């Protein structure tokens, strides 16, 4: 059975994942409005992925005898200056999420809950991927500058499964 302290900490993370989902949806709408359909579609998949993270955390809490909770989600930013700015923001945000997940592992460890630590390591590994992916896109965008390369990247990301 999960401790109340860890249950509450995971519930906070569920809220954070839902906030991330809204952030990426907001970015997707911005990219779409700028005519970058590929980037917009990639970002929408990211938004769905974040929601899935929230569902998985909730299922885990329930499986361990706790109660998952839906809370109020704060407003997310909207409108960025450029595609590069959007992806720099994604990278910064994923680094922040990594810190939240690390802290969650610390709580699970403080509660001596081995099963939860094991479950949460999956999220730690996922964050390594998410940071690297965002950083990779930022680097490519920096190389593109304002040139036509950005249209190629838009097309490529639109085809990728995120
Ligand atoms: Fe982008 O990360 Fe969720 O956890």
Backbone and ligand atoms as CSV (ligand in chain L), in Angstrom:
chain,resi,resn,atom,element,x,y,z
A,1,UNK,N,N,0.857,-1.208,0.000
A,1,UNK,CA,C,0.000,0.000,0.000
A,1,UNK,C,C,0.894,1.259,0.000
A,2,UNK,N,N,0.505,2.223,-0.790
A,2,UNK,CA,C,1.299,3.442,-0.920
A,2,UNK,C,C,1.047,4.355,0.290
A,3,UNK,N,N,2.092,5.067,0.733
A,3,UNK,CA,C,1.895,5.977,1.876
A,3,UNK,C,C,1.148,7.228,1.401
A,4,UNK,N,N,0.528,7.904,2.358
A,4,UNK,CA,C,-0.230,9.093,1.993
A,4,UNK,C,C,0.702,10.174,1.430
A,5,UNK,N,N,1.889,10.255,2.025
A,5,UNK,CA,C,2.852,11.269,1.581
A,5,UNK,C,C,3.228,11.062,0.108
A,6,UNK,N,N,3.520,9.794,-0.233
A,6,UNK,CA,C,3.907,9.518,-1.617
A,6,UNK,C,C,2.703,9.659,-2.557
A,7,UNK,N,N,1.551,9.207,-2.089
A,7,UNK,CA,C,0.329,9.363,-2.897
A,7,UNK,C,C,0.123,10.853,-3.244
A,8,UNK,N,N,0.285,11.724,-2.250
A,8,UNK,CA,C,0.079,13.154,-2.496
A,8,UNK,C,C,1.134,13.707,-3.457
A,9,UNK,N,N,2.370,13.238,-3.287
A,9,UNK,CA,C,3.445,13.710,-4.167
A,9,UNK,C,C,3.182,13.259,-5.611
A,10,UNK,N,N,2.698,12.033,-5.784
A,10,UNK,CA,C,2.409,11.557,-7.148
A,10,UNK,C,C,1.210,12.315,-7.710
A,11,UNK,N,N,0.253,12.612,-6.848
A,11,UNK,CA,C,-0.891,13.410,-7.327
A,11,UNK,C,C,-0.436,14.787,-7.810
A,12,UNK,N,N,0.534,15.376,-7.129
A,12,UNK,CA,C,1.086,16.655,-7.606
A,12,UNK,C,C,1.718,16.473,-8.987
A,13,UNK,N,N,2.365,15.329,-9.171
A,13,UNK,CA,C,3.012,15.067,-10.458
A,13,UNK,C,C,1.960,14.847,-11.552
A,14,UNK,N,N,0.846,14.225,-11.197
A,14,UNK,CA,C,-0.244,14.045,-12.171
A,14,UNK,C,C,-0.675,15.425,-12.659
A,15,UNK,N,N,-0.805,16.354,-11.726
A,15,UNK,CA,C,-1.194,17.721,-12.084
A,15,UNK,C,C,-0.131,18.355,-12.992
A,16,UNK,N,N,1.142,18.125,-12.649
A,16,UNK,CA,C,2.238,18.695,-13.451
A,16,UNK,C,C,2.230,18.119,-14.872
A,17,UNK,N,N,1.918,16.823,-14.998
A,17,UNK,CA,C,1.881,16.205,-16.339
A,17,UNK,C,C,0.737,16.793,-17.156
A,18,UNK,N,N,-0.391,17.060,-16.483
A,18,UNK,CA,C,-1.524,17.644,-17.199
A,18,UNK,C,C,-1.210,19.084,-17.615
A,19,UNK,N,N,-0.451,19.778,-16.769
A,19,UNK,CA,C,-0.028,21.133,-17.131
A,19,UNK,C,C,0.891,21.073,-18.350
A,20,UNK,N,N,1.821,20.108,-18.338
A,20,UNK,CA,C,2.733,19.939,-19.487
A,20,UNK,C,C,1.929,19.660,-20.755
A,21,UNK,N,N,0.903,18.821,-20.614
A,21,UNK,CA,C,0.075,18.489,-21.765
A,21,UNK,C,C,-0.570,19.763,-22.336
A,22,UNK,N,N,-1.069,20.603,-21.466
A,22,UNK,CA,C,-1.678,21.856,-21.928
A,22,UNK,C,C,-0.640,22.802,-22.520
A,23,UNK,N,N,0.552,22.819,-21.920
A,23,UNK,CA,C,1.617,23.674,-22.462
A,23,UNK,C,C,1.917,23.278,-23.905
A,24,UNK,N,N,2.054,21.953,-24.140
A,24,UNK,CA,C,2.403,21.501,-25.484
A,24,UNK,C,C,1.241,21.689,-26.455
A,25,UNK,N,N,0.033,21.606,-25.953
A,25,UNK,CA,C,-1.111,21.872,-26.826
A,25,UNK,C,C,-1.120,23.351,-27.225
A,26,UNK,N,N,-0.802,24.216,-26.263
A,26,UNK,CA,C,-0.732,25.650,-26.546
A,26,UNK,C,C,0.361,25.924,-27.588
A,27,UNK,N,N,1.495,25.236,-27.441
A,27,UNK,CA,C,2.579,25.389,-28.419
A,27,UNK,C,C,2.135,24.884,-29.784
A,28,UNK,N,N,1.396,23.764,-29.784
A,28,UNK,CA,C,0.925,23.198,-31.040
A,28,UNK,C,C,0.013,24.199,-31.770
A,29,UNK,N,N,-0.872,24.825,-31.023
A,29,UNK,CA,C,-1.771,25.819,-31.632
A,29,UNK,C,C,-0.976,26.997,-32.215
A,30,UNK,N,N,0.049,27.431,-31.460
A,30,UNK,CA,C,0.878,28.543,-31.947
A,30,UNK,C,C,1.570,28.149,-33.258
A,31,UNK,N,N,2.170,26.941,-33.264
A,31,UNK,CA,C,2.916,26.494,-34.449
A,31,UNK,C,C,1.991,26.357,-35.658
A,32,UNK,N,N,0.784,25.867,-35.384
A,32,UNK,CA,C,-0.206,25.735,-36.450
A,32,UNK,C,C,-0.552,27.119,-37.019
A,33,UNK,N,N,-0.707,28.090,-36.113
A,33,UNK,CA,C,-1.083,29.443,-36.562
A,33,UNK,C,C,0.038,30.084,-37.375
A,34,UNK,N,N,1.265,29.604,-37.180
A,34,UNK,CA,C,2.405,30.139,-37.937
A,34,UNK,C,C,2.621,29.374,-39.244
A,35,UNK,N,N,1.780,28.369,-39.501
A,35,UNK,CA,C,1.878,27.607,-40.752
A,35,UNK,C,C,2.830,26.428,-40.705
A,36,UNK,N,N,3.310,26.077,-39.508
A,36,UNK,CA,C,4.221,24.929,-39.383
A,36,UNK,C,C,3.421,23.698,-38.947
A,37,UNK,N,N,2.765,23.069,-39.908
A,37,UNK,CA,C,1.872,21.958,-39.578
A,37,UNK,C,C,2.612,20.737,-39.029
A,38,UNK,N,N,3.839,20.522,-39.516
A,38,UNK,CA,C,4.616,19.368,-39.037
A,38,UNK,C,C,4.998,19.528,-37.573
A,39,UNK,N,N,5.556,20.690,-37.235
A,39,UNK,CA,C,5.917,20.947,-35.831
A,39,UNK,C,C,4.669,20.880,-34.944
A,40,UNK,N,N,3.567,21.424,-35.473
A,40,UNK,CA,C,2.318,21.457,-34.696
A,40,UNK,C,C,1.827,20.043,-34.412
A,41,UNK,N,N,1.932,19.187,-35.401
A,41,UNK,CA,C,1.458,17.811,-35.224
A,41,UNK,C,C,2.372,17.064,-34.241
A,42,UNK,N,N,3.674,17.292,-34.338
A,42,UNK,CA,C,4.629,16.676,-33.409
A,42,UNK,C,C,4.307,17.118,-31.969
A,43,UNK,N,N,4.043,18.398,-31.826
A,43,UNK,CA,C,3.774,18.945,-30.497
A,43,UNK,C,C,2.463,18.414,-29.934
A,44,UNK,N,N,1.496,18.177,-30.812
A,44,UNK,CA,C,0.221,17.633,-30.339
A,44,UNK,C,C,0.422,16.202,-29.816
A,45,UNK,N,N,1.304,15.468,-30.480
A,45,UNK,CA,C,1.603,14.110,-29.989
A,45,UNK,C,C,2.278,14.188,-28.625
A,46,UNK,N,N,3.144,15.189,-28.442
A,46,UNK,CA,C,3.793,15.364,-27.132
A,46,UNK,C,C,2.750,15.642,-26.062
A,47,UNK,N,N,1.764,16.446,-26.443
A,47,UNK,CA,C,0.697,16.790,-25.502
A,47,UNK,C,C,-0.047,15.525,-25.076
A,48,UNK,N,N,-0.326,14.653,-26.052
A,48,UNK,CA,C,-1.024,13.402,-25.739
A,48,UNK,C,C,-0.170,12.501,-24.866
A,49,UNK,N,N,1.142,12.512,-25.149
A,49,UNK,CA,C,2.063,11.676,-24.367
A,49,UNK,C,C,2.074,12.108,-22.895
A,50,UNK,N,N,2.050,13.412,-22.682
A,50,UNK,CA,C,2.062,13.919,-21.293
A,50,UNK,C,C,0.797,13.503,-20.549
A,51,UNK,N,N,-0.316,13.507,-21.282
A,51,UNK,CA,C,-1.575,13.076,-20.674
A,51,UNK,C,C,-1.481,11.588,-20.318
A,52,UNK,N,N,-0.843,10.831,-21.186
A,52,UNK,CA,C,-0.667,9.403,-20.908
A,52,UNK,C,C,0.200,9.195,-19.663
A,53,UNK,N,N,1.221,10.066,-19.489
A,53,UNK,CA,C,2.038,9.969,-18.270
A,53,UNK,C,C,1.156,10.159,-17.041
A,54,UNK,N,N,0.235,11.126,-17.128
A,54,UNK,CA,C,-0.672,11.386,-15.996
A,54,UNK,C,C,-1.551,10.160,-15.741
A,55,UNK,N,N,-2.095,9.559,-16.809
A,55,UNK,CA,C,-2.954,8.368,-16.646
A,55,UNK,C,C,-2.162,7.228,-16.003
A,56,UNK,N,N,-0.923,7.038,-16.467
A,56,UNK,CA,C,-0.118,5.927,-15.949
A,56,UNK,C,C,0.187,6.123,-14.464
A,57,UNK,N,N,0.476,7.366,-14.094
A,57,UNK,CA,C,0.729,7.653,-12.669
A,57,UNK,C,C,-0.540,7.379,-11.853
A,58,UNK,N,N,-1.679,7.792,-12.391
A,58,UNK,CA,C,-2.951,7.584,-11.683
A,58,UNK,C,C,-3.245,6.091,-11.534
A,59,UNK,N,N,-3.010,5.334,-12.591
A,59,UNK,CA,C,-3.242,3.880,-12.523
A,59,UNK,C,C,-2.337,3.248,-11.475
A,60,UNK,N,N,-1.110,3.751,-11.408
A,60,UNK,CA,C,-0.169,3.198,-10.430
A,60,UNK,C,C,-0.653,3.473,-9.001
A,61,UNK,N,N,-1.073,4.704,-8.742
A,61,UNK,CA,C,-1.572,5.061,-7.401
A,61,UNK,C,C,-2.730,4.134,-7.028
A,62,UNK,N,N,-3.647,3.932,-7.989
A,62,UNK,CA,C,-4.823,3.082,-7.721
A,62,UNK,C,C,-4.395,1.647,-7.443
A,63,UNK,N,N,-3.436,1.151,-8.236
A,63,UNK,CA,C,-2.967,-0.225,-8.072
A,63,UNK,C,C,-2.362,-0.456,-6.691
A,64,UNK,N,N,-1.794,0.611,-6.122
A,64,UNK,CA,C,-1.143,0.479,-4.822
A,64,UNK,C,C,-2.075,0.860,-3.661
A,65,UNK,N,N,-3.368,0.919,-3.979
A,65,UNK,CA,C,-4.349,1.148,-2.919
A,65,UNK,C,C,-4.569,2.607,-2.557
A,66,UNK,N,N,-4.040,3.525,-3.373
A,66,UNK,CA,C,-4.252,4.953,-3.112
A,66,UNK,C,C,-5.369,5.513,-3.977
A,67,UNK,N,N,-5.562,6.814,-3.872
A,67,UNK,CA,C,-6.597,7.476,-4.681
A,67,UNK,C,C,-5.949,8.595,-5.495
A,68,UNK,N,N,-6.087,8.505,-6.819
A,68,UNK,CA,C,-5.560,9.569,-7.690
A,68,UNK,C,C,-6.543,10.731,-7.692
A,69,UNK,N,N,-5.986,11.912,-7.932
A,69,UNK,CA,C,-6.816,13.103,-7.814
A,69,UNK,C,C,-6.610,14.029,-9.021
A,70,UNK,N,N,-7.699,14.623,-9.484
A,70,UNK,CA,C,-7.613,15.651,-10.528
A,70,UNK,C,C,-7.753,16.996,-9.828
A,71,UNK,N,N,-6.813,17.874,-10.099
A,71,UNK,CA,C,-6.838,19.178,-9.424
A,71,UNK,C,C,-6.934,20.297,-10.462
A,72,UNK,N,N,-7.012,21.509,-9.973
A,72,UNK,CA,C,-7.064,22.663,-10.880
A,72,UNK,C,C,-5.727,22.785,-11.624
A,73,UNK,N,N,-5.810,23.072,-12.912
A,73,UNK,CA,C,-4.577,23.218,-13.699
A,73,UNK,C,C,-4.367,24.693,-14.024
A,74,UNK,N,N,-3.204,25.207,-13.638
A,74,UNK,CA,C,-2.900,26.623,-13.886
A,74,UNK,C,C,-2.846,26.922,-15.384
A,75,UNK,N,N,-3.053,28.174,-15.684
A,75,UNK,CA,C,-3.020,28.620,-17.077
A,75,UNK,C,C,-1.603,28.439,-17.650
A,76,UNK,N,N,-1.522,28.103,-18.950
A,76,UNK,CA,C,-0.203,27.902,-19.580
A,76,UNK,C,C,0.116,29.104,-20.477
A,77,UNK,N,N,1.410,29.314,-20.774
A,77,UNK,CA,C,1.774,30.409,-21.679
A,77,UNK,C,C,1.176,30.198,-23.069
A,78,UNK,N,N,1.057,31.261,-23.821
A,78,UNK,CA,C,0.655,31.124,-25.226
A,78,UNK,C,C,1.328,32.224,-26.048
A,79,UNK,N,N,1.688,31.887,-27.290
A,79,UNK,CA,C,2.342,32.859,-28.160
A,79,UNK,C,C,3.834,32.938,-27.876
A,80,UNK,N,N,4.636,32.530,-28.850
A,80,UNK,CA,C,6.091,32.583,-28.715
A,80,UNK,C,C,6.631,33.424,-29.864
A,81,UNK,N,N,7.927,33.768,-29.806
A,81,UNK,CA,C,8.476,34.654,-30.835
A,81,UNK,C,C,8.908,33.935,-32.096
A,82,UNK,N,N,9.225,32.647,-31.965
A,82,UNK,CA,C,9.733,31.886,-33.113
A,82,UNK,C,C,9.661,30.398,-32.778
A,83,UNK,N,N,9.879,29.574,-33.798
A,83,UNK,CA,C,9.887,28.111,-33.584
A,83,UNK,C,C,11.035,27.754,-32.637
A,84,UNK,N,N,12.191,28.410,-32.851
A,84,UNK,CA,C,13.341,28.133,-31.976
A,84,UNK,C,C,12.995,28.427,-30.519
A,85,UNK,N,N,12.329,29.537,-30.318
A,85,UNK,CA,C,11.947,29.907,-28.950
A,85,UNK,C,C,11.039,28.841,-28.320
A,86,UNK,N,N,10.134,28.300,-29.124
A,86,UNK,CA,C,9.232,27.245,-28.626
A,86,UNK,C,C,10.048,26.047,-28.149
A,87,UNK,N,N,10.982,25.596,-28.990
A,87,UNK,CA,C,11.716,24.377,-28.641
A,87,UNK,C,C,12.732,24.610,-27.520
A,88,UNK,N,N,13.254,25.843,-27.420
A,88,UNK,CA,C,14.123,26.154,-26.272
A,88,UNK,C,C,13.297,26.050,-24.988
A,89,UNK,N,N,12.053,26.484,-25.096
A,89,UNK,CA,C,11.144,26.409,-23.944
A,89,UNK,C,C,10.847,24.943,-23.591
A,90,UNK,N,N,10.636,24.112,-24.624
A,90,UNK,CA,C,10.380,22.674,-24.382
A,90,UNK,C,C,11.564,22.073,-23.632
A,91,UNK,N,N,12.766,22.379,-24.104
A,91,UNK,CA,C,13.962,21.809,-23.464
A,91,UNK,C,C,14.050,22.237,-21.996
A,92,UNK,N,N,13.851,23.537,-21.760
A,92,UNK,CA,C,13.913,24.058,-20.391
A,92,UNK,C,C,12.843,23.397,-19.515
A,93,UNK,N,N,11.667,23.234,-20.101
A,93,UNK,CA,C,10.576,22.636,-19.335
A,93,UNK,C,C,10.860,21.172,-19.007
A,94,UNK,N,N,11.398,20.429,-19.965
A,94,UNK,CA,C,11.696,19.019,-19.701
A,94,UNK,C,C,12.779,18.877,-18.619
A,95,UNK,N,N,13.737,19.806,-18.593
A,95,UNK,CA,C,14.760,19.774,-17.530
A,95,UNK,C,C,14.084,19.993,-16.180
A,96,UNK,N,N,13.102,20.877,-16.161
A,96,UNK,CA,C,12.361,21.136,-14.923
A,96,UNK,C,C,11.577,19.878,-14.505
A,97,UNK,N,N,10.947,19.215,-15.477
A,97,UNK,CA,C,10.186,17.994,-15.170
A,97,UNK,C,C,11.139,16.926,-14.611
A,98,UNK,N,N,12.332,16.845,-15.168
A,98,UNK,CA,C,13.313,15.867,-14.666
A,98,UNK,C,C,13.596,16.111,-13.185
A,99,UNK,N,N,13.691,17.374,-12.812
A,99,UNK,CA,C,13.933,17.693,-11.391
A,99,UNK,C,C,12.750,17.245,-10.538
A,100,UNK,N,N,11.537,17.440,-11.054
A,100,UNK,CA,C,10.345,17.014,-10.303
A,100,UNK,C,C,10.340,15.502,-10.110
A,101,UNK,N,N,10.697,14.780,-11.175
A,101,UNK,CA,C,10.701,13.310,-11.095
A,101,UNK,C,C,11.785,12.841,-10.117
A,102,UNK,N,N,12.950,13.477,-10.190
A,102,UNK,CA,C,14.035,13.115,-9.259
A,102,UNK,C,C,13.568,13.287,-7.819
A,103,UNK,N,N,12.862,14.376,-7.572
A,103,UNK,CA,C,12.373,14.647,-6.222
A,103,UNK,C,C,11.356,13.584,-5.801
A,104,UNK,N,N,10.569,13.129,-6.757
A,104,UNK,CA,C,9.580,12.077,-6.477
A,104,UNK,C,C,10.285,10.771,-6.077
A,105,UNK,N,N,11.373,10.464,-6.762
A,105,UNK,CA,C,12.152,9.271,-6.403
A,105,UNK,C,C,12.684,9.439,-4.977
A,106,UNK,N,N,13.113,10.661,-4.640
A,106,UNK,CA,C,13.601,10.911,-3.267
A,106,UNK,C,C,12.506,10.665,-2.239
A,107,UNK,N,N,11.285,11.073,-2.564
A,107,UNK,CA,C,10.172,10.850,-1.624
A,107,UNK,C,C,9.939,9.339,-1.472
A,108,UNK,N,N,9.903,8.616,-2.595
A,108,UNK,CA,C,9.685,7.160,-2.552
A,108,UNK,C,C,10.785,6.486,-1.753
A,109,UNK,N,N,11.991,6.982,-1.904
A,109,UNK,CA,C,13.117,6.397,-1.174
A,109,UNK,C,C,12.999,6.722,0.317
A,110,UNK,N,N,12.583,7.956,0.628
A,110,UNK,CA,C,12.373,8.338,2.034
A,110,UNK,C,C,11.290,7.497,2.693
A,111,UNK,N,N,10.312,7.082,1.880
A,111,UNK,CA,C,9.209,6.251,2.404
A,111,UNK,C,C,9.582,4.764,2.398
A,112,UNK,N,N,10.797,4.478,1.954
A,112,UNK,CA,C,11.290,3.101,1.827
A,112,UNK,C,C,10.357,2.235,0.960
A,113,UNK,N,N,9.798,2.852,-0.063
A,113,UNK,CA,C,8.859,2.163,-0.948
A,113,UNK,C,C,9.616,1.729,-2.216
A,114,UNK,N,N,10.082,0.501,-2.186
A,114,UNK,CA,C,10.911,-0.010,-3.292
A,114,UNK,C,C,10.119,-0.120,-4.597
A,115,UNK,N,N,8.872,-0.591,-4.504
A,115,UNK,CA,C,8.065,-0.759,-5.721
A,115,UNK,C,C,7.879,0.581,-6.431
A,116,UNK,N,N,7.638,1.625,-5.639
A,116,UNK,CA,C,7.439,2.943,-6.257
A,116,UNK,C,C,8.730,3.468,-6.850
A,117,UNK,N,N,9.839,3.210,-6.168
A,117,UNK,CA,C,11.123,3.643,-6.737
A,117,UNK,C,C,11.318,2.967,-8.081
A,118,UNK,N,N,11.038,1.665,-8.132
A,118,UNK,CA,C,11.207,0.917,-9.370
A,118,UNK,C,C,10.317,1.501,-10.472
A,119,UNK,N,N,9.071,1.788,-10.120
A,119,UNK,CA,C,8.137,2.363,-11.094
A,119,UNK,C,C,8.646,3.723,-11.590
A,120,UNK,N,N,9.121,4.538,-10.665
A,120,UNK,CA,C,9.519,5.911,-11.021
A,120,UNK,C,C,10.815,5.977,-11.821
A,121,UNK,N,N,11.666,4.952,-11.684
A,121,UNK,CA,C,12.892,4.943,-12.498
A,121,UNK,C,C,12.548,4.977,-13.983
A,122,UNK,N,N,11.410,4.399,-14.333
A,122,UNK,CA,C,10.963,4.437,-15.734
A,122,UNK,C,C,10.803,5.878,-16.198
A,123,UNK,N,N,10.304,6.710,-15.311
A,123,UNK,CA,C,10.123,8.129,-15.650
A,123,UNK,C,C,11.473,8.845,-15.724
A,124,UNK,N,N,12.395,8.446,-14.848
A,124,UNK,CA,C,13.739,9.052,-14.884
A,124,UNK,C,C,14.366,8.763,-16.253
A,125,UNK,N,N,14.226,7.516,-16.704
A,125,UNK,CA,C,14.808,7.138,-18.007
A,125,UNK,C,C,14.107,7.887,-19.148
A,126,UNK,N,N,12.800,7.995,-19.048
A,126,UNK,CA,C,12.017,8.707,-20.076
A,126,UNK,C,C,12.490,10.160,-20.194
A,127,UNK,N,N,12.809,10.763,-19.049
A,127,UNK,CA,C,13.254,12.168,-19.071
A,127,UNK,C,C,14.577,12.335,-19.806
A,128,UNK,N,N,15.454,11.327,-19.695
A,128,UNK,CA,C,16.731,11.402,-20.415
A,128,UNK,C,C,16.433,11.521,-21.911
A,129,UNK,N,N,15.478,10.692,-22.377
A,129,UNK,CA,C,15.084,10.720,-23.792
A,129,UNK,C,C,14.468,12.066,-24.161
A,130,UNK,N,N,13.555,12.533,-23.316
A,130,UNK,CA,C,12.826,13.758,-23.656
A,130,UNK,C,C,13.754,14.978,-23.706
A,131,UNK,N,N,14.681,15.040,-22.764
A,131,UNK,CA,C,15.644,16.160,-22.785
A,131,UNK,C,C,16.491,16.089,-24.053
A,132,UNK,N,N,16.976,14.873,-24.357
A,132,UNK,CA,C,17.868,14.717,-25.512
A,132,UNK,C,C,17.135,15.049,-26.812
A,133,UNK,N,N,15.883,14.611,-26.927
A,133,UNK,CA,C,15.113,14.894,-28.139
A,133,UNK,C,C,14.926,16.397,-28.320
A,134,UNK,N,N,14.523,17.072,-27.231
A,134,UNK,CA,C,14.290,18.523,-27.329
A,134,UNK,C,C,15.589,19.248,-27.664
A,135,UNK,N,N,16.672,18.834,-27.012
A,135,UNK,CA,C,17.957,19.480,-27.267
A,135,UNK,C,C,18.399,19.287,-28.724
A,136,UNK,N,N,18.158,18.079,-29.240
A,136,UNK,CA,C,18.517,17.776,-30.631
A,136,UNK,C,C,17.768,18.684,-31.601
A,137,UNK,N,N,16.502,18.898,-31.333
A,137,UNK,CA,C,15.706,19.758,-32.233
A,137,UNK,C,C,16.192,21.211,-32.132
A,138,UNK,N,N,16.497,21.655,-30.904
A,138,UNK,CA,C,17.009,23.029,-30.725
A,138,UNK,C,C,18.289,23.214,-31.541
A,139,UNK,N,N,19.181,22.232,-31.473
A,139,UNK,CA,C,20.449,22.353,-32.212
A,139,UNK,C,C,20.211,22.432,-33.718
A,140,UNK,N,N,19.301,21.585,-34.205
A,140,UNK,CA,C,19.005,21.611,-35.656
A,140,UNK,C,C,18.412,22.961,-36.050
A,141,UNK,N,N,17.510,23.472,-35.217
A,141,UNK,CA,C,16.877,24.763,-35.533
A,141,UNK,C,C,17.906,25.887,-35.544
A,142,UNK,N,N,18.867,25.827,-34.627
A,142,UNK,CA,C,19.916,26.868,-34.597
A,142,UNK,C,C,20.721,26.832,-35.884
A,143,UNK,N,N,20.977,25.609,-36.392
A,143,UNK,CA,C,21.752,25.485,-37.636
A,143,UNK,C,C,20.957,26.042,-38.815
A,144,UNK,N,N,19.643,25.829,-38.779
A,144,UNK,CA,C,18.777,26.290,-39.893
A,144,UNK,C,C,18.761,27.808,-40.001
A,145,UNK,N,N,18.811,28.486,-38.850
A,145,UNK,CA,C,18.636,29.941,-38.856
A,145,UNK,C,C,17.276,30.267,-39.455
A,146,UNK,N,N,17.261,31.279,-40.328
A,146,UNK,CA,C,15.984,31.638,-40.951
A,146,UNK,C,C,15.848,31.012,-42.342
A,147,UNK,N,N,16.759,30.108,-42.658
A,147,UNK,CA,C,16.776,29.534,-44.011
A,147,UNK,C,C,15.664,28.528,-44.253
A,148,UNK,N,N,15.687,27.965,-45.474
A,148,UNK,CA,C,14.638,27.036,-45.893
A,148,UNK,C,C,14.708,25.714,-45.129
A,149,UNK,N,N,15.845,25.468,-44.457
A,149,UNK,CA,C,16.010,24.226,-43.689
A,149,UNK,C,C,14.890,24.009,-42.697
A,150,UNK,N,N,14.336,25.089,-42.207
A,150,UNK,CA,C,13.276,24.970,-41.200
A,150,UNK,C,C,12.025,24.305,-41.799
A,151,UNK,N,N,11.804,24.531,-43.090
A,151,UNK,CA,C,10.643,23.900,-43.747
A,151,UNK,C,C,10.866,22.394,-43.884
A,152,UNK,N,N,12.113,22.029,-44.145
A,152,UNK,CA,C,12.460,20.609,-44.235
A,152,UNK,C,C,12.261,19.933,-42.875
A,153,UNK,N,N,12.736,20.613,-41.839
A,153,UNK,CA,C,12.611,20.079,-40.475
A,153,UNK,C,C,11.137,19.948,-40.077
A,154,UNK,N,N,10.361,20.928,-40.485
A,154,UNK,CA,C,8.923,20.907,-40.211
A,154,UNK,C,C,8.295,19.649,-40.823
A,155,UNK,N,N,8.689,19.371,-42.070
A,155,UNK,CA,C,8.144,18.201,-42.768
A,155,UNK,C,C,8.605,16.912,-42.090
A,156,UNK,N,N,9.881,16.868,-41.735
A,156,UNK,CA,C,10.434,15.654,-41.110
A,156,UNK,C,C,9.771,15.356,-39.771
A,157,UNK,N,N,9.648,16.373,-38.930
A,157,UNK,CA,C,9.045,16.157,-37.607
A,157,UNK,C,C,7.575,15.781,-37.730
A,158,UNK,N,N,6.930,16.337,-38.753
A,158,UNK,CA,C,5.515,16.009,-38.977
A,158,UNK,C,C,5.339,14.535,-39.273
A,159,UNK,N,N,6.373,13.925,-39.887
A,159,UNK,CA,C,6.288,12.514,-40.257
A,159,UNK,C,C,6.714,11.593,-39.117
A,160,UNK,N,N,7.488,12.150,-38.142
A,160,UNK,CA,C,8.013,11.289,-37.072
A,160,UNK,C,C,6.928,11.004,-36.048
A,161,UNK,N,N,7.123,9.919,-35.279
A,161,UNK,CA,C,6.081,9.574,-34.324
A,161,UNK,C,C,6.324,10.235,-32.955
A,162,UNK,N,N,7.156,11.246,-32.943
A,162,UNK,CA,C,7.454,12.052,-31.755
A,162,UNK,C,C,8.321,11.318,-30.751
L,1,LIG,FE1,FE,7.729,15.249,-20.967
L,1,LIG,O1,O,7.538,14.269,-19.436
L,1,LIG,FE2,FE,6.006,13.671,-18.707
L,1,LIG,O2,O,6.944,12.867,-17.386
